[in-house]
Amino acid sequence: MILGIIQIVLAVLMVVAILLQQRGTGLSSAFGGEGNVYRTKRGAEKIIFIATIILAIAFLATAFLNVLL
């Protein structure tokens, strides 16, 4: 029961973290609108990126625990 609630909270937080990440300007970047091919993440963008990875790992761990228990 409590594991399911934790999993739902992690899923919502992960969706929010994914949606907060900026990606170009939509489809215009696919057609050459974005000139940067590679750039490093800095500041808040890097923190959100790392938080997304941590949330995904925590979500997978709770899902695995949910299957085992």
HUQUI-V652807 format. One line per field, one symbol per residue. ss: DSSP state (H for helix, E for strand, - for the rest). phi: phi as a letter, one per 40 degrees, with the letter a starting at -180 (. if undefined). psi: psi as a letter, one per 30 degrees, with the letter a starting at -180 (. if undefined). Layout:
BEGIN
ss=???
phi=???
psi=???
END
This chain:
BEGIN
ss=-HHHHHHHHHHHHHHHHHHH-----HHHH--------------HHHHHHHHHHHHHHHHHHHHHHHHH-
phi=.cccccccccccccccccccccbfbgccccbgcbcccbaccbgcccccccccccccccccccccccccc
psi=eeeeeeeeeeeeeeeeeeffkkjbhbffffggfkfjekllklbeeeeeeeeeeeeeeeeeeeeeeeee.
END
